Amino acid sequence: GVYRSASPTTSCSWQITGAGGKELASGTSDTGKSRKITIPKSARTFTSTGCYAWLAEGAQG
């Protein structure tokens, strides 16, 4: 699904991994704006640091 960080941040990093620990995507944001990401169905884990909460696209927050 598509998610966005609930709060603007200048120190956000994230990583999505699939089966066997293979990295599917990762990134950082230092713009001070909310970040939008798409987590594929094949994802097994999603981790982030400094991004605060993530909301499903369309959710209020």
Sine and cosine of phi, psi and omega as CSV:
sin_phi,cos_phi,sin_psi,cos_psi,sin_omega,cos_omega
0.00,0.00,0.08,-1.00,0.01,-1.00
-0.98,-0.22,0.75,-0.66,-0.03,-1.00
-0.75,-0.67,0.39,-0.92,0.08,-1.00
-0.72,-0.70,0.51,-0.86,0.06,-1.00
-0.94,0.33,0.69,-0.73,-0.09,-1.00
-0.94,0.33,-0.50,0.87,-0.06,-1.00
-0.82,-0.57,0.61,-0.79,0.12,-0.99
-0.88,0.48,0.58,-0.81,0.00,-1.00
-0.52,-0.85,0.43,-0.90,0.05,-1.00
-0.94,-0.35,0.14,0.99,-0.04,-1.00
-0.55,-0.83,0.94,0.34,-0.07,-1.00
-0.85,-0.52,0.75,-0.67,0.14,-0.99
-0.68,-0.74,0.50,-0.87,-0.06,-1.00
-0.51,-0.86,0.35,-0.94,0.01,-1.00
-0.52,-0.85,0.67,-0.74,0.08,-1.00
-0.89,-0.45,0.79,-0.61,0.03,-1.00
-0.85,-0.52,0.47,-0.88,0.01,-1.00
-0.94,-0.33,-0.32,-0.95,0.00,-1.00
-0.84,0.54,0.63,-0.77,0.03,-1.00
0.95,0.30,0.19,0.98,0.02,-1.00
0.98,0.20,0.19,0.98,0.01,-1.00
-0.93,0.37,0.78,-0.63,0.03,-1.00
-0.95,0.32,0.83,-0.56,0.03,-1.00
-1.00,-0.09,-0.57,0.82,0.00,-1.00
-0.24,-0.97,0.41,-0.91,0.09,-1.00
-0.36,-0.93,0.27,-0.96,0.02,-1.00
-0.07,-1.00,0.08,-1.00,0.05,-1.00
-0.68,-0.74,0.33,-0.95,0.07,-1.00
-0.60,-0.80,0.82,-0.58,0.04,-1.00
-0.79,-0.62,0.39,0.92,-0.09,-1.00
-1.00,0.06,-0.24,0.97,-0.08,-1.00
0.98,0.19,0.24,0.97,0.02,-1.00
-0.88,-0.47,0.35,-0.94,0.07,-1.00
-0.88,0.47,0.59,-0.81,-0.04,-1.00
-0.94,-0.35,0.66,-0.75,0.04,-1.00
-0.92,-0.39,0.72,-0.70,0.04,-1.00
-0.70,-0.71,0.37,-0.93,0.11,-0.99
-0.90,-0.43,0.84,-0.55,0.03,-1.00
-0.98,-0.18,0.90,-0.44,-0.05,-1.00
-0.95,0.31,0.36,-0.93,0.03,-1.00
-0.88,0.48,-0.44,0.90,-0.02,-1.00
-0.98,0.22,-0.08,1.00,-0.02,-1.00
-0.93,0.38,0.63,-0.77,0.09,-1.00
-0.95,-0.30,-0.59,0.81,0.03,-1.00
-0.66,-0.76,0.49,-0.87,0.11,-0.99
-0.72,-0.70,0.82,-0.57,0.04,-1.00
-0.78,-0.63,0.54,-0.84,0.06,-1.00
-0.54,-0.84,0.41,-0.91,0.01,-1.00
-0.73,-0.69,0.77,-0.64,0.07,-1.00
0.97,0.23,0.14,0.99,-0.06,-1.00
-0.99,-0.13,-0.15,0.99,-0.09,-1.00
0.91,0.42,-0.53,-0.85,-0.06,-1.00
-0.99,0.16,0.44,-0.90,0.11,-0.99
-0.92,-0.39,0.70,-0.71,0.00,-1.00
-0.90,-0.44,0.61,-0.79,0.09,-1.00
-0.89,0.46,0.61,-0.80,0.00,-1.00
-0.81,0.58,0.75,-0.66,-0.02,-1.00
0.99,-0.13,-0.27,0.96,0.03,-1.00
-0.97,0.24,0.51,-0.86,0.02,-1.00
-1.00,0.05,0.58,-0.81,0.05,-1.00
0.13,-0.99,0.00,0.00,0.00,0.00
